[in-house]
Amino acid sequence: MTGGERSATAAGDHLHDVIIVGGGIAGLAAARSLSGHDIVVLEAADRPGGRIHSTIGAEGLKNFGAHMFGGPGSIVGNLCAELGLSLRPIDASLMGIAYGKRLQLKGNPSLLPFTLPLAPIARISLARAGLRLRKGSAEAADMLRASQDLPWAEMTARRLAFGQDETLLQRLGKLHPQTAGLIRAITERCGGDPAIISAGHGLRSFANVWSSSSPGFNLAGGSARLPEALAERLGKAVRLQTTVERVERHECHVLIHAQDAAGRPVSLRAKTAIVATQAPVTHSIASDLPEDTRAALAAVRYGPFLSVAINIKEQAPGPIERSYAVSMPNMNFSVLFNQSVNRFALADHERGGSLMMFAGAARAEALSKEDDATIASRALSDLHDLFPAFEIAGEPVVKRWQSGAPFAFPGRAALQPALTRPLERLALAGDYLEFPNMEAAIQSGYAAARYVGKWL
Ligand SMILES: Cc1cc2nc3c(=O)[nH]c(=O)nc-3n(C[C@H](O)[C@H](O)[C@H](O)COP(=O)(O)OP(=O)(O)OC[C@H]3O[C@@H](n4cnc5c(N)ncnc54)[C@H](O)[C@@H]3O)c2cc1C
């Protein structure tokens, strides 16, 4: 008897069809599209959803992770519709900005070089960079449309190859420091600095902010309703607080070693498996992958995110009612996201107002060195500077995302063939295979489910 056969016996005789490691949106979407098969989803945390995380408490909604959903016709929009979840259009400005003493909550972004209090040379620098960003993000939007019907592996390769020969900073040319600060506050939303991320990655993130087809919806009841609804449908197939330690492929099955909430070892067998964890976790638990795939997983880069959820006592439409995002280039945090935008227009609006102070990349890294109380007080200090009249309800809650977003950098596209190569009895899934958003994560889950289907 081989070692593998012995451990398979220890795992019991039951052979599942598919074991899915990771109950983020990629893993849950894969599980949903395999319904009808004998599947198990193993999730380390005590809730499903990974980087989609919101709660509802006495003070109202708190959001910590993903919040902007694609609408009807998008992959995430279709999934919400299938599950009977309702999406609300974000009928508000995404282009607010606080700069110096000026707070501009709406307006045309192309007028920013003239309306912000900038040095004359910075106005020219910003106008020039703005034109390049507009042109490049229109090209990004065309590329996304042109690639959307390609088979998944080809689509991801095409998208990652876009603008990958240079960094965003190289594409934009020399920037005045004030202009660089303004641009950085936006690219922080995709996890990286303009001097590190590829031009293509940065331009896609600008396309998201500017494009009319950008993810412009919130989920009624909070973002977590999506993973919760998926997990409810999957029932006992989802095992929370089960941390996978090793994924082993054998000739006729895959063997998974995990630990349950009490620290007890658990072994499960399946005909095939999907590993839908972030790249560094996948690298550490799936040690028998081909060398080039392991090297590619180790080379994927992530930027940190940090969010602070704050409830406010606003009882009537206030100054931020029609603003969804306010960029804050010179403050502690990068962006304020208004999670309860237009709530007074709803008959059954949520209790209190809900804000998310967000920091990404270098700013998140610097803030993360502080303890939660200091981070929360910096978030409140930014909020007070912006909207002194706001009254806080309850305590702000800090959430650190050490691997907040995978970002593309020059050379990233060369890793793609090793990450999407066909593997025996195993498929990988997760947003790191394309772009850090729910849409890409769900697509990767569906692609993984289609692939493992051949062993069922
Ligand atoms: C603050 C923030 C804001 C964002 N905003 C948006 C937005 O507005 N719109 C948008 O589309 N996207 C947004 N995103 C990105 C989006 O959340 C992600 O792209 C998407 O949720 C990734 O899903 P995933 O399943 O690939 O990964 P994850 O959500 O990271 O899921 C991986 C899962 O694996 C589990 N896991 C890890 N290790 C193990 C193990 N050993 N055993 C078992 N399970 C394990 C984790 O607990 C996790 O649940 C945001 C992300 C953050 C953090």
The ligand as a MOL file (V3000), in Angstrom:
LIG
                    3D

  0  0  0     0  0            999 V3000
M  V30 BEGIN CTAB
M  V30 COUNTS 53 58 0 0 0
M  V30 BEGIN ATOM
M  V30 1 C -11.8180 46.6700 0.8510 0
M  V30 2 C -12.1440 45.9830 -0.4690 0
M  V30 3 C -12.9710 46.6320 -1.3740 0
M  V30 4 C -13.2980 46.0080 -2.5900 0
M  V30 5 N -14.1900 46.6260 -3.4320 0
M  V30 6 C -14.6430 45.9500 -4.5010 0
M  V30 7 C -15.7520 46.4620 -5.2400 0
M  V30 8 O -16.3010 47.5090 -4.8970 0
M  V30 9 N -16.1910 45.7410 -6.3240 0
M  V30 10 C -15.6140 44.5330 -6.6800 0
M  V30 11 O -16.0780 43.9130 -7.6560 0
M  V30 12 N -14.5870 44.0230 -5.9770 0
M  V30 13 C -14.0940 44.6920 -4.8910 0
M  V30 14 N -13.1100 44.1430 -4.1300 0
M  V30 15 C -12.4590 42.9100 -4.5970 0
M  V30 16 C -13.3000 41.6700 -4.3310 0
M  V30 17 O -13.6910 41.6400 -2.9810 0
M  V30 18 C -12.4670 40.4440 -4.6510 0
M  V30 19 O -11.9510 40.5310 -5.9700 0
M  V30 20 C -13.2450 39.1270 -4.5510 0
M  V30 21 O -14.1040 39.1270 -3.4540 0
M  V30 22 C -12.2250 37.9860 -4.4710 0
M  V30 23 O -12.8920 36.7530 -4.2920 0
M  V30 24 P -12.0530 35.4090 -4.2200 0
M  V30 25 O -13.0350 34.3370 -3.9640 0
M  V30 26 O -11.1530 35.3030 -5.3890 0
M  V30 27 O -11.0730 35.5850 -2.9570 0
M  V30 28 P -11.4020 35.7070 -1.4010 0
M  V30 29 O -12.6160 36.5150 -1.1990 0
M  V30 30 O -10.1490 36.1820 -0.7530 0
M  V30 31 O -11.7300 34.2110 -0.9610 0
M  V30 32 C -10.7420 33.2720 -0.5820 0
M  V30 33 C -11.3320 32.4560 0.5810 0
M  V30 34 O -10.4220 31.4280 0.9300 0
M  V30 35 C -10.4600 31.2820 2.3380 0
M  V30 36 N -9.2290 30.5960 2.7730 0
M  V30 37 C -7.9780 31.1110 2.8580 0
M  V30 38 N -7.1210 30.1670 3.2850 0
M  V30 39 C -7.8420 29.0190 3.4530 0
M  V30 40 C -7.5050 27.7070 3.8570 0
M  V30 41 N -6.2570 27.3560 4.1600 0
M  V30 42 N -8.5120 26.7850 3.9530 0
M  V30 43 C -9.7900 27.0990 3.6430 0
M  V30 44 N -10.1460 28.3540 3.2400 0
M  V30 45 C -9.1960 29.2940 3.1410 0
M  V30 46 C -10.5430 32.7200 2.8350 0
M  V30 47 O -10.9890 32.7890 4.1740 0
M  V30 48 C -11.5330 33.3100 1.8400 0
M  V30 49 O -12.8660 33.1670 2.2720 0
M  V30 50 C -12.7580 44.7330 -2.9020 0
M  V30 51 C -11.9230 44.0850 -2.0010 0
M  V30 52 C -11.6220 44.6950 -0.7800 0
M  V30 53 C -10.7500 43.9620 0.2050 0
M  V30 END ATOM
M  V30 BEGIN BOND
M  V30 1 1 1 2
M  V30 2 1 2 3
M  V30 3 2 2 52
M  V30 4 2 3 4
M  V30 5 1 4 5
M  V30 6 1 4 50
M  V30 7 2 5 6
M  V30 8 1 6 7
M  V30 9 1 6 13
M  V30 10 2 7 8
M  V30 11 1 7 9
M  V30 12 1 9 10
M  V30 13 2 10 11
M  V30 14 1 10 12
M  V30 15 2 12 13
M  V30 16 1 13 14
M  V30 17 1 14 15
M  V30 18 1 14 50
M  V30 19 1 15 16
M  V30 20 1 16 17
M  V30 21 1 16 18
M  V30 22 1 18 19
M  V30 23 1 18 20
M  V30 24 1 20 21
M  V30 25 1 20 22
M  V30 26 1 22 23
M  V30 27 1 23 24
M  V30 28 2 24 25
M  V30 29 1 24 26
M  V30 30 1 24 27
M  V30 31 1 27 28
M  V30 32 2 28 29
M  V30 33 1 28 30
M  V30 34 1 28 31
M  V30 35 1 31 32
M  V30 36 1 32 33
M  V30 37 1 33 34
M  V30 38 1 33 48
M  V30 39 1 34 35
M  V30 40 1 35 36
M  V30 41 1 35 46
M  V30 42 1 36 37
M  V30 43 1 36 45
M  V30 44 2 37 38
M  V30 45 1 38 39
M  V30 46 1 39 40
M  V30 47 2 39 45
M  V30 48 1 40 41
M  V30 49 2 40 42
M  V30 50 1 42 43
M  V30 51 2 43 44
M  V30 52 1 44 45
M  V30 53 1 46 47
M  V30 54 1 46 48
M  V30 55 1 48 49
M  V30 56 2 50 51
M  V30 57 1 51 52
M  V30 58 1 52 53
M  V30 END BOND
M  V30 END CTAB
M  END
